Amino acid sequence: MRRLILLIGLVIAGLFLIVKPPWLLKAGRDSGALELAAPAGDQPTYINPSGETVLPNGRLITPEGVQVTVEPHPYGMALSPDGNLLVTANTGTWPFSLSIISALASNAPRVQQIPSDMRIFDPGKARDPLYSQRMGKPLPPSEPLDDPARIRREMNGGR
């Protein structure tokens, strides 16, 4: 008798799983369409120096500390051994430039761009290492590098 009850129970359970009643199909699932969205929603890309910034991919960031603005694409960086000077190689697509950020420990770091006016492009300078720099270059620890002409010479192998 027990075997018969167990067999009937197994048959009913098997039929139940094969037929799949409609209420079982939606169990544990949302009945609406799946919708994915960026955290910023429909907000456009925006840089807010004193708060939340919307990145091009829709993410939100709120940086901490002191922020400085450099030219686009700062892909390469070199920090001086004493930690007071940072040079970024702003590369990727033209315009190529260097950003020299000094007085890093202060509340107002100084930023100097090389060249200072990025809207001017002289094709005759195309061999200049500044126009072909692709990544950061280590800074020699021997002397201070606060002179833009000296940084340019270092990039050009000391010439």
Summary of the structure (lengths in Angstrom):
residues: 159
radius of gyration: 30.5
end to end distance: 100.3
largest distance: 100.3
contacts: 321
relative contact order: 0.11
helix: 23%
strand: 18%
